[in-house]
Amino acid sequence: MSLHENIISDSISEYVSNKYQVSKSDINLVFQQTRKEFEGDVTLVIFGLTKMLKLAPPALGAALDALLLTIEFEGGPLVRSTNLVQGFLNISLSDAYWLSRLKQNSLELPKTGKKTVVEYSSPNTNKPLHLGHIRNNLLGHSVSRILEAAGDEVVKVQIINDRGIHICKSMVAWQKFGQGETPESSGLKGDHLVGKYYVAYDKAYRAEVAELVDKGMGEDEAKAKAPILQEAQNMLREWEAGDSAVKTLWETMNNWVYGGFNATYERLGVSFDKNYYESNTYLLGKDKVLEGLDKGVFYRKEDGSVWADLSDAKLDQKVVLRSDGTSVYMTQDIGTAIERYQEWQMDKTIYVVGNEQDYHFKVLFIILDRLGYDWAKQCYHLSYGMVDLPSGKMKSREGTVVDADDLITEVITGAREKTLELGKLDASSPAEQEALFAQIGLGALKYFILKVDPQKRMLFNPEESIDLNGNTGPFIQYSHARIKSILRKAAALNLDVTAEWKQPKVLEPTERELIQQLVSYSAIVLEAREKLSPAVVCQYAYDLATNFNRFYHECHIMNEERAEIKQFRLNLVGLTADALKRALFLIGVDAPERM
């Protein structure tokens, strides 16, 4: 509950208990946000009270109205007025209350003493990052910042899937078709070059399967016996056996990819405190699987493969070691989870992974629990929906993905074109302009993706995201730049926006709305933390920017002749700049000083 809800709840509970001889423990008051068509800051649902006290809503509403108007807050009234609509008592709080809250408001939240590990990105080293990775990275990085703002100690990690059959497919294709090509000789980023051979592998594999089918082999058998697949499978076995030539090629091609990934991360503005590598953690996973086999957590089939039977948990059976002894993703994730807990002793782990892996994480958490790790109950899968495009779903093997680097370049180019159309950058240097174009383009991309609730599937539209009007990142960035322009004008007149201000006797409606937004910042951060949803922060930033623009148009600021009112409004402007910049920071968006 908010401060005013607690005060109102305590007063009503005391009143009802004394007047009607009802135990306070039996009184359950429900508050909700007042609907926009009614006047009020908060609404008390009184149906439960009317039923308990056997009173009609008008009678109870009148009694509560009389009571609420007597409540004082720091020497002034808490409530300005109430209005009853059926069983809903809409309560308008006094200007004095909001001004007091504003003076006491702090945008800093206390430390929780909790440590949270957030895993995100987790790419495969056989292809470059794409649009799906962008949503993953933006979610993970934003959630990390939200948790930190809410008081947690946060460790940002990624597990790099640097081994496995998919890696070997790119390696085999490079051996067969590459002719020694390197990032330097080709002019391609390393991750793009390796991705090129992952696509080449799939093309060759399809051709071989088709050829075998034409010769009379069944399709399933052809898919299993295609020569290039058998080469990749053999390479994986050689890799796990420590073959030096295979290991050397693997290291070379992975290093190409890491260089490409890091360049993309830097452009996107995301970072990690530690990288984990599947090539290291899978061995611990295999050891724990074998320990679990001895304890009866797993069982071995006749072909030698090891499985977990999860039918009692209403799930299926899951392989954890193949018949040839090689590991699967589950094996690696078991090892990574254990190693990570040994290192960080965290209170919670959040895995940011798309919803196509929902089943995988249900299985992982159950297996960890059955292996005897109590902290498995504090593992959480932040499942998010896929990103669609107007042209349809992305497919990595076929080379039809929207590449992350290309998309970043596209949104920055769109920002450049849109901003130059406005003709407001004539005084800026070329370098300043390019930096601003990047801020706006990336702000558009990040906000458009993060404003959608993580659980929802979404359609990304680059052109719509870059619009300077409406619910977009550039609109909010422009609002911040407008605020900074006002503050620069005030500074030029030697006006201090942090100076002490006197409380106006009456607030203008837009002043009230802006204050309410400012004092709700901490509650928004806590809500976003609870829901693990940057969309909550995006909505706050948009509402704050919208309310500020309404305030800017309806209230004089620099032209205000009354000195006390001017000082008060300049303080509001300064506080708004701080809150808006903080909100944008939580979603990884820069707040430009000029636009």
C-alpha positions as CSV (number, residue, x, y, z in Angstrom):
1,M,0.0,0.0,0.0
2,S,1.0,3.6,-0.6
3,L,1.4,6.0,2.4
4,H,-2.0,7.6,1.9
5,E,-3.7,4.2,1.6
6,N,-2.1,3.1,4.8
7,I,-3.3,6.2,6.6
8,I,-6.8,5.9,5.3
9,S,-6.9,2.2,6.0
10,D,-5.8,2.7,9.6
11,S,-8.3,5.5,10.2
12,I,-11.3,3.6,8.7
13,S,-10.3,0.3,10.6
14,E,-10.2,2.2,13.9
15,Y,-13.5,3.9,13.2
16,V,-15.4,0.8,12.1
17,S,-13.9,-1.3,15.0
18,N,-15.0,1.2,17.6
19,K,-18.4,2.2,16.2
20,Y,-19.6,-1.3,15.1
21,Q,-17.6,-3.5,17.5
22,V,-15.8,-5.3,14.7
23,S,-12.4,-6.9,15.0
24,K,-9.8,-5.0,13.0
25,S,-8.5,-8.4,11.7
26,D,-11.9,-8.9,10.0
27,I,-11.7,-5.6,8.1
28,N,-10.2,-6.0,4.7
29,L,-10.1,-2.7,2.7
30,V,-9.5,-2.8,-1.0
31,F,-8.0,0.1,-2.9
32,Q,-7.7,0.6,-6.7
33,Q,-6.8,3.2,-9.1
34,T,-9.6,5.7,-9.8
35,R,-11.0,5.3,-13.3
36,K,-10.2,8.2,-15.6
37,E,-13.9,9.3,-16.0
38,F,-14.2,10.0,-12.3
39,E,-12.4,12.6,-10.1
40,G,-10.1,11.1,-7.5
41,D,-6.6,9.9,-6.7
42,V,-7.5,6.6,-5.2
43,T,-10.7,4.5,-5.0
44,L,-11.8,2.5,-1.9
45,V,-14.1,-0.4,-2.8
46,I,-16.7,-0.5,0.0
47,F,-18.8,-3.5,-1.0
48,G,-17.2,-5.7,1.6
49,L,-17.8,-3.1,4.3
50,T,-21.4,-2.6,3.3
51,K,-22.0,-6.3,3.5
52,M,-20.3,-6.7,6.8
53,L,-22.0,-3.7,8.5
54,K,-25.3,-4.2,6.7
55,L,-25.4,-0.6,5.5
56,A,-26.4,0.8,2.1
57,P,-23.5,2.3,0.1
58,P,-24.9,5.9,0.4
59,A,-25.1,5.7,4.2
60,L,-21.6,4.2,4.6
61,G,-20.2,6.5,1.9
62,A,-21.5,9.6,3.8
63,A,-20.0,8.3,7.1
64,L,-16.7,7.7,5.5
65,D,-16.7,11.0,3.8
66,A,-17.2,12.8,7.1
67,L,-14.4,10.7,8.7
68,L,-11.9,11.1,5.9
69,L,-12.2,14.9,5.9
70,T,-11.1,15.0,9.5
71,I,-7.8,13.1,8.9
72,E,-4.8,15.4,9.2
73,F,-1.4,14.9,7.6
74,E,1.5,17.0,8.9
75,G,-0.7,19.8,10.1
76,G,-3.1,19.9,7.1
77,P,-5.9,17.9,5.7
78,L,-5.1,14.6,4.0
79,V,-8.3,14.4,1.9
80,R,-9.8,17.2,-0.2
81,S,-13.0,15.6,-1.2
82,T,-14.8,12.3,-2.0
83,N,-17.5,11.1,-4.4
84,L,-19.4,7.9,-4.2
85,V,-20.2,5.9,-7.4
86,Q,-22.3,2.8,-6.3
87,G,-19.9,0.8,-4.2
88,F,-16.8,2.8,-5.1
89,L,-15.6,5.7,-3.0
90,N,-13.4,8.0,-5.1
91,I,-11.0,10.0,-2.9
92,S,-9.2,13.2,-3.9
93,L,-6.2,14.0,-1.7
94,S,-5.3,17.5,-0.7
95,D,-2.7,19.7,-2.4
96,A,-0.9,20.0,0.9
97,Y,-0.5,16.2,1.0
98,W,1.0,16.0,-2.5
99,L,3.3,19.0,-1.8
100,S,4.5,17.4,1.4
101,R,5.2,14.2,-0.4
102,L,7.1,16.1,-3.1
103,K,9.4,17.7,-0.5
104,Q,10.1,14.4,1.2
105,N,10.4,12.5,-2.1
106,S,13.6,10.5,-2.8
107,L,14.3,8.6,-6.0
108,E,16.8,6.4,-4.2
109,L,15.6,3.1,-2.7
110,P,17.3,1.4,0.3
111,K,19.6,-1.7,-0.2
112,T,17.8,-5.0,0.2
113,G,20.9,-7.1,1.0
114,K,19.8,-9.6,-1.7
115,K,22.0,-10.8,-4.5
116,T,20.5,-11.7,-7.8
117,V,22.2,-13.2,-10.8
118,V,20.7,-12.3,-14.2
119,E,21.6,-14.5,-17.2
120,Y,20.9,-13.1,-20.6
121,S,22.1,-13.1,-24.2
122,S,23.6,-16.7,-24.1
123,P,24.4,-16.9,-27.9
124,N,25.7,-19.7,-30.0
125,T,29.0,-19.2,-31.6
126,N,27.9,-20.3,-35.0
127,K,26.1,-17.2,-36.1
128,P,25.8,-13.4,-35.4
129,L,23.3,-11.9,-33.0
130,H,19.9,-11.2,-34.5
131,L,16.6,-9.4,-33.6
132,G,15.6,-12.1,-31.1
133,H,19.0,-11.6,-29.3
134,I,18.3,-7.9,-29.2
135,R,15.1,-8.4,-27.3
136,N,16.9,-10.8,-25.0
137,N,19.8,-8.5,-24.3
138,L,17.6,-5.4,-23.8
139,L,15.3,-7.3,-21.4
140,G,18.2,-8.7,-19.4
141,H,20.1,-5.5,-19.2
142,S,17.1,-3.4,-18.3
143,V,15.9,-5.9,-15.6
144,S,19.4,-5.8,-14.1
145,R,19.2,-2.1,-13.8
146,I,15.7,-2.2,-12.4
147,L,16.8,-4.7,-9.7
148,E,19.8,-2.5,-8.9
149,A,17.6,0.6,-8.6
150,A,15.3,-1.4,-6.3
151,G,18.2,-2.2,-4.0
152,D,19.5,-5.6,-5.1
153,E,23.2,-6.4,-5.7
154,V,23.1,-7.7,-9.3
155,V,25.5,-9.9,-11.2
156,K,25.1,-9.9,-15.0
157,V,26.2,-13.0,-16.7
158,Q,26.0,-14.9,-20.0
159,I,26.6,-18.5,-20.9
160,I,28.2,-18.7,-24.3
161,N,27.2,-21.9,-26.1
162,D,30.6,-22.4,-27.6
163,R,30.5,-26.2,-28.2
164,G,28.2,-28.7,-29.6
165,I,26.9,-30.0,-33.0
166,H,25.9,-26.6,-34.2
167,I,29.4,-25.3,-33.8
168,C,30.8,-28.3,-35.6
169,K,28.5,-27.7,-38.5
170,S,30.0,-24.2,-39.1
171,M,33.5,-25.7,-38.7
172,V,32.9,-28.5,-41.2
173,A,31.5,-26.1,-43.7
174,W,34.4,-23.7,-43.4
175,Q,36.8,-26.6,-43.9
176,K,35.0,-27.8,-47.0
177,F,34.2,-24.4,-48.6
178,G,36.2,-21.7,-46.9
179,Q,39.5,-21.8,-48.7
180,G,41.2,-20.2,-45.7
181,E,38.8,-17.2,-45.6
182,T,39.2,-15.0,-42.5
183,P,37.5,-11.8,-41.2
184,E,40.5,-9.9,-42.4
185,S,40.6,-11.3,-45.9
186,S,36.8,-11.1,-46.3
187,G,36.1,-7.8,-44.6
188,L,33.4,-9.4,-42.6
189,K,32.8,-9.3,-38.9
190,G,33.9,-12.6,-37.4
191,D,30.4,-13.6,-36.3
192,H,29.1,-12.8,-39.7
193,L,31.8,-14.9,-41.4
194,V,31.1,-17.9,-39.2
195,G,27.3,-17.5,-39.7
196,K,27.9,-17.5,-43.4
197,Y,29.3,-21.1,-43.1
198,Y,26.4,-22.2,-40.9
199,V,24.1,-21.2,-43.7
200,A,26.5,-23.0,-46.2
201,Y,26.3,-26.1,-44.1
202,D,22.5,-26.2,-44.2
203,K,22.5,-25.7,-47.9
204,A,24.9,-28.6,-48.5
205,Y,23.0,-30.8,-46.0
206,R,19.7,-30.2,-47.7
207,A,21.3,-31.1,-51.1
208,E,22.8,-34.3,-49.7
209,V,19.5,-35.4,-48.2
210,A,17.7,-34.7,-51.4
211,E,20.3,-36.8,-53.3
212,L,19.9,-39.7,-51.0
213,V,16.1,-39.6,-51.2
214,D,16.4,-39.6,-55.0
215,K,18.4,-42.8,-54.8
216,G,15.6,-44.5,-52.9
217,M,16.5,-43.9,-49.2
218,G,13.7,-42.9,-46.8
219,E,13.7,-39.3,-45.8
220,D,14.4,-39.9,-42.1
221,E,17.2,-42.2,-42.8
222,A,18.6,-39.8,-45.4
223,K,18.6,-37.0,-42.8
224,A,20.5,-39.1,-40.4
225,K,23.0,-40.5,-42.9
226,A,23.8,-37.3,-44.9
227,P,27.7,-37.3,-45.2
228,I,28.1,-33.7,-44.0
229,L,26.1,-34.4,-40.9
230,Q,28.2,-37.5,-40.1
231,E,31.3,-35.4,-40.5
232,A,29.9,-32.8,-38.0
233,Q,29.0,-35.6,-35.6
234,N,32.4,-37.1,-35.9
235,M,34.0,-33.7,-35.3
236,L,32.0,-33.3,-32.1
237,R,33.3,-36.6,-30.8
238,E,36.9,-35.6,-31.7
239,W,36.4,-32.3,-30.0
240,E,35.3,-34.0,-26.8
241,A,38.2,-36.4,-27.1
242,G,40.6,-33.4,-27.2
243,D,41.8,-33.7,-30.8
244,S,44.3,-30.9,-31.2
245,A,43.6,-30.0,-34.8
246,V,39.8,-29.7,-34.1
247,K,40.5,-27.7,-30.9
248,T,42.7,-25.3,-32.7
249,L,40.1,-24.7,-35.5
250,W,37.4,-24.4,-32.8
251,E,39.4,-21.7,-30.8
252,T,40.2,-19.8,-34.0
253,M,36.6,-19.6,-35.2
254,N,35.2,-18.9,-31.8
255,N,37.6,-16.0,-31.3
256,W,36.3,-14.6,-34.6
257,V,32.8,-14.7,-33.2
258,Y,33.7,-13.2,-29.8
259,G,35.2,-10.2,-31.5
260,G,32.0,-9.7,-33.5
261,F,29.7,-10.2,-30.5
262,N,31.6,-7.7,-28.4
263,A,31.4,-5.0,-31.1
264,T,27.6,-5.6,-31.3
265,Y,27.2,-5.4,-27.5
266,E,29.1,-2.2,-27.4
267,R,26.9,-0.6,-30.0
268,L,23.8,-1.9,-28.2
269,G,25.1,-0.6,-24.8
270,V,24.8,-3.8,-22.9
271,S,27.5,-5.5,-20.7
272,F,28.2,-8.4,-18.5
273,D,30.1,-8.9,-15.2
274,K,31.2,-12.4,-16.2
275,N,31.0,-14.8,-19.1
276,Y,30.6,-18.6,-18.7
277,Y,31.5,-21.0,-21.4
278,E,29.7,-24.2,-22.1
279,S,33.0,-25.8,-23.1
280,N,34.0,-25.4,-19.4
281,T,30.7,-26.1,-17.6
282,Y,29.5,-29.1,-19.5
283,L,32.2,-31.3,-17.8
284,L,30.8,-30.5,-14.3
285,G,27.4,-31.2,-15.7
286,K,28.4,-34.6,-16.9
287,D,30.0,-35.4,-13.5
288,K,26.7,-34.4,-11.7
289,V,24.7,-36.5,-14.2
290,L,26.8,-39.5,-13.4
291,E,26.4,-38.8,-9.6
292,G,22.7,-38.5,-10.1
293,L,22.7,-41.8,-12.0
294,D,24.2,-43.6,-9.0
295,K,21.6,-42.0,-6.7
296,G,18.7,-43.0,-8.9
297,V,17.8,-39.5,-10.1
298,F,18.5,-40.6,-13.7
299,Y,18.4,-44.0,-15.5
300,R,20.3,-45.5,-18.4
301,K,18.7,-46.9,-21.5
302,E,19.9,-49.9,-23.4
303,D,21.7,-47.8,-26.0
304,G,23.8,-46.2,-23.2
305,S,22.0,-42.8,-23.1
306,V,21.1,-41.3,-19.7
307,W,17.6,-39.9,-19.0
308,A,15.5,-38.2,-16.4
309,D,12.0,-39.6,-15.9
310,L,9.8,-36.6,-15.0
311,S,6.4,-38.3,-15.6
312,D,5.6,-37.9,-11.9
313,A,5.9,-34.1,-12.4
314,K,3.5,-34.3,-15.4
315,L,6.4,-33.8,-17.7
316,D,8.1,-36.2,-20.2
317,Q,11.4,-38.0,-20.2
318,K,14.5,-35.9,-20.9
319,V,17.9,-37.1,-22.2
320,V,20.9,-35.7,-20.3
321,L,23.6,-37.7,-21.9
322,R,23.6,-39.1,-25.5
323,S,24.3,-42.8,-26.2
324,D,27.8,-41.8,-27.5
325,G,28.5,-40.1,-24.1
326,T,28.3,-36.5,-25.5
327,S,26.4,-34.0,-23.5
328,V,23.3,-31.9,-24.4
329,Y,22.2,-28.4,-23.5
330,M,20.6,-29.8,-20.3
331,T,23.9,-31.2,-19.2
332,Q,25.7,-27.9,-19.6
333,D,23.0,-26.0,-17.8
334,I,23.2,-28.3,-14.8
335,G,26.9,-27.7,-14.6
336,T,26.6,-23.9,-15.1
337,A,23.9,-23.5,-12.5
338,I,26.0,-25.4,-9.9
339,E,29.2,-23.6,-10.7
340,R,27.5,-20.2,-10.6
341,Y,26.0,-20.8,-7.2
342,Q,29.3,-22.0,-5.8
343,E,30.8,-18.7,-7.0
344,W,28.1,-16.2,-6.1
345,Q,25.9,-17.7,-3.4
346,M,23.0,-15.7,-4.8
347,D,19.5,-15.4,-3.4
348,K,17.9,-15.7,-6.8
349,T,18.8,-16.5,-10.4
350,I,16.9,-15.1,-13.4
351,Y,17.2,-16.8,-16.8
352,V,16.2,-14.4,-19.6
353,V,15.3,-16.9,-22.4
354,G,12.6,-17.0,-25.0
355,N,9.3,-18.9,-24.3
356,E,10.2,-21.7,-26.7
357,Q,12.5,-22.9,-23.9
358,D,9.7,-23.0,-21.2
359,Y,9.8,-26.8,-21.0
360,H,13.6,-26.9,-20.8
361,F,13.7,-24.7,-17.7
362,K,10.9,-26.5,-16.0
363,V,13.0,-29.7,-16.4
364,L,16.2,-28.0,-15.4
365,F,14.8,-26.6,-12.1
366,I,13.2,-30.0,-11.2
367,I,16.5,-31.9,-11.9
368,L,18.5,-29.4,-9.8
369,D,16.0,-29.8,-7.0
370,R,16.2,-33.6,-7.2
371,L,20.0,-33.5,-7.2
372,G,19.6,-31.9,-3.7
373,Y,20.2,-28.2,-4.4
374,D,17.7,-26.2,-2.3
375,W,18.5,-23.0,-4.2
376,A,16.9,-24.5,-7.3
377,K,13.6,-23.2,-5.9
378,Q,15.0,-19.6,-6.3
379,C,15.7,-20.1,-10.0
380,Y,13.3,-18.2,-12.3
381,H,12.8,-18.3,-16.0
382,L,11.9,-14.9,-17.4
383,S,10.1,-16.2,-20.4
384,Y,9.5,-13.7,-23.2
385,G,7.6,-13.8,-26.5
386,M,9.2,-14.0,-29.9
387,V,9.8,-11.0,-32.1
388,D,8.0,-11.1,-35.5
389,L,8.6,-9.0,-38.6
390,P,6.2,-8.0,-41.3
391,S,7.9,-10.6,-43.5
392,G,7.4,-13.5,-41.0
393,K,9.4,-15.6,-38.6
394,M,13.2,-15.6,-38.6
395,K,15.2,-18.8,-39.5
396,S,18.9,-18.8,-38.8
397,R,19.9,-21.8,-40.9
398,E,18.3,-20.3,-44.0
399,G,20.0,-17.0,-43.5
400,T,16.7,-15.1,-43.3
401,V,17.2,-13.5,-39.9
402,V,17.3,-9.8,-39.2
403,D,20.9,-9.3,-38.3
404,A,21.4,-7.2,-35.1
405,D,24.1,-5.1,-36.6
406,D,22.0,-4.3,-39.7
407,L,19.0,-3.4,-37.6
408,I,21.0,-1.1,-35.4
409,T,22.4,0.6,-38.5
410,E,18.9,0.9,-39.9
411,V,17.4,2.6,-36.8
412,I,20.3,5.0,-36.6
413,T,19.9,5.8,-40.3
414,G,16.2,6.4,-39.8
415,A,16.9,8.7,-36.9
416,R,19.3,10.7,-39.0
417,E,16.8,11.1,-41.8
418,K,13.9,12.0,-39.5
419,T,16.0,14.5,-37.4
420,L,17.5,16.3,-40.4
421,E,14.0,16.7,-41.8
422,L,13.2,18.9,-38.7
423,G,16.3,21.1,-39.4
424,K,17.1,21.8,-35.8
425,L,20.7,20.7,-35.8
426,D,22.4,23.5,-37.7
427,A,24.4,24.7,-34.7
428,S,25.7,21.2,-34.0
429,S,29.0,19.8,-35.2
430,P,29.0,16.7,-37.4
431,A,30.4,14.6,-34.6
432,E,27.7,15.9,-32.2
433,Q,25.0,15.1,-34.8
434,E,26.2,11.6,-35.4
435,A,26.2,10.9,-31.6
436,L,22.7,12.3,-31.4
437,F,21.5,10.1,-34.3
438,A,22.8,7.1,-32.5
439,Q,21.2,8.1,-29.2
440,I,17.8,8.6,-30.9
441,G,18.0,5.5,-33.1
442,L,19.0,3.2,-30.3
443,G,16.5,4.9,-28.0
444,A,13.8,4.2,-30.6
445,L,14.8,0.5,-30.8
446,K,15.1,-0.1,-27.1
447,Y,11.9,1.7,-26.1
448,F,9.8,0.0,-28.9
449,I,10.9,-3.4,-27.8
450,L,10.8,-2.9,-24.0
451,K,7.4,-1.1,-23.9
452,V,5.8,-4.5,-24.7
453,D,5.2,-6.8,-21.8
454,P,7.9,-9.5,-21.9
455,Q,5.4,-12.3,-22.0
456,K,3.8,-11.0,-25.2
457,R,4.8,-11.8,-28.7
458,M,5.5,-8.6,-30.6
459,L,5.8,-7.2,-34.1
460,F,8.8,-4.9,-34.6
461,N,8.3,-2.0,-37.0
462,P,11.5,0.1,-37.4
463,E,9.7,3.0,-39.1
464,E,7.0,3.2,-36.4
465,S,9.6,3.1,-33.6
466,I,11.5,6.2,-34.8
467,D,8.4,8.5,-34.8
468,L,9.0,11.6,-32.8
469,N,5.3,11.7,-31.7
470,G,3.3,9.2,-29.7
471,N,4.4,6.5,-27.4
472,T,8.0,6.2,-28.6
473,G,11.5,6.6,-27.3
474,P,12.3,9.7,-29.4
475,F,9.2,11.5,-28.0
476,I,10.4,10.9,-24.5
477,Q,14.0,11.9,-25.4
478,Y,12.7,15.1,-27.0
479,S,10.7,15.9,-23.9
480,H,13.9,15.5,-21.8
481,A,15.8,17.8,-24.2
482,R,13.0,20.4,-23.9
483,I,13.3,20.3,-20.1
484,K,17.0,20.8,-20.3
485,S,16.5,23.7,-22.6
486,I,14.3,25.4,-20.0
487,L,16.9,24.7,-17.3
488,R,19.7,26.2,-19.5
489,K,17.6,29.4,-19.9
490,A,17.0,29.5,-16.1
491,A,20.8,29.1,-15.5
492,A,21.5,31.9,-17.9
493,L,19.3,34.2,-15.8
494,N,21.0,33.0,-12.6
495,L,17.9,31.1,-11.4
496,D,18.6,28.2,-9.2
497,V,16.2,25.3,-9.8
498,T,17.3,23.6,-6.5
499,A,16.6,26.7,-4.3
500,E,14.0,26.3,-1.6
501,W,10.4,26.9,-2.7
502,K,7.3,27.9,-0.9
503,Q,4.1,25.9,-1.2
504,P,1.5,27.4,-3.5
505,K,-1.9,27.8,-1.8
506,V,-3.6,26.0,-4.8
507,L,-2.0,23.7,-7.3
508,E,-3.0,23.9,-11.0
509,P,-4.3,20.5,-12.3
510,T,-1.2,19.9,-14.4
511,E,1.0,20.7,-11.5
512,R,-0.8,18.2,-9.4
513,E,-0.6,15.5,-12.0
514,L,3.2,16.1,-12.5
515,I,3.8,15.9,-8.7
516,Q,1.8,12.7,-8.5
517,Q,4.0,11.2,-11.2
518,L,7.2,12.3,-9.5
519,V,6.3,10.9,-6.1
520,S,5.3,7.5,-7.7
521,Y,8.8,6.9,-9.1
522,S,9.9,4.5,-6.3
523,A,6.6,2.6,-6.4
524,I,7.1,2.2,-10.2
525,V,10.6,0.8,-9.7
526,L,9.3,-1.7,-7.1
527,E,6.4,-2.7,-9.4
528,A,8.8,-3.3,-12.3
529,R,11.0,-5.3,-10.0
530,E,8.1,-7.4,-8.8
531,K,6.9,-8.1,-12.4
532,L,10.4,-8.2,-13.9
533,S,8.9,-6.0,-16.6
534,P,10.7,-2.9,-18.1
535,A,7.3,-2.2,-19.8
536,V,6.2,-0.8,-16.4
537,V,9.1,1.8,-16.5
538,C,8.4,2.6,-20.2
539,Q,4.8,3.4,-19.4
540,Y,5.9,5.6,-16.5
541,A,8.4,7.5,-18.7
542,Y,5.8,8.1,-21.4
543,D,3.2,9.3,-18.8
544,L,5.7,11.5,-17.1
545,A,6.8,13.1,-20.5
546,T,3.1,13.5,-21.5
547,N,2.2,15.1,-18.2
548,F,5.2,17.4,-18.4
549,N,4.3,18.6,-21.9
550,R,0.8,19.3,-20.7
551,F,2.2,21.3,-17.7
552,Y,4.6,23.1,-20.1
553,H,1.8,24.2,-22.4
554,E,-0.7,25.2,-19.6
555,C,1.5,26.8,-17.0
556,H,3.9,29.7,-17.5
557,I,7.4,29.0,-16.4
558,M,10.0,31.4,-17.5
559,N,7.4,34.1,-18.3
560,E,5.7,33.7,-14.9
561,E,5.8,37.1,-13.1
562,R,5.2,35.8,-9.6
563,A,8.7,34.9,-8.3
564,E,7.5,32.3,-5.8
565,I,5.4,30.5,-8.4
566,K,8.3,30.7,-10.9
567,Q,10.7,29.2,-8.4
568,F,8.2,26.4,-7.6
569,R,7.7,25.5,-11.2
570,L,11.4,25.6,-12.0
571,N,11.9,23.1,-9.1
572,L,9.2,20.9,-10.7
573,V,11.1,21.1,-14.0
574,G,14.4,20.1,-12.4
575,L,12.8,17.2,-10.5
576,T,11.1,16.0,-13.7
577,A,14.4,16.1,-15.6
578,D,16.0,13.9,-12.9
579,A,13.1,11.4,-12.8
580,L,12.8,11.1,-16.5
581,K,16.6,10.6,-17.0
582,R,16.5,7.9,-14.3
583,A,13.6,6.1,-15.9
584,L,15.3,6.2,-19.3
585,F,18.5,4.9,-17.7
586,L,16.5,1.9,-16.4
587,I,15.6,0.9,-19.9
588,G,19.0,1.6,-21.3
589,V,18.0,4.7,-23.2
590,D,20.2,7.9,-23.3
591,A,18.6,11.2,-22.3
592,P,19.9,13.8,-24.8
593,E,20.6,17.4,-23.6
594,R,19.6,18.8,-27.0
595,M,17.5,17.7,-29.9
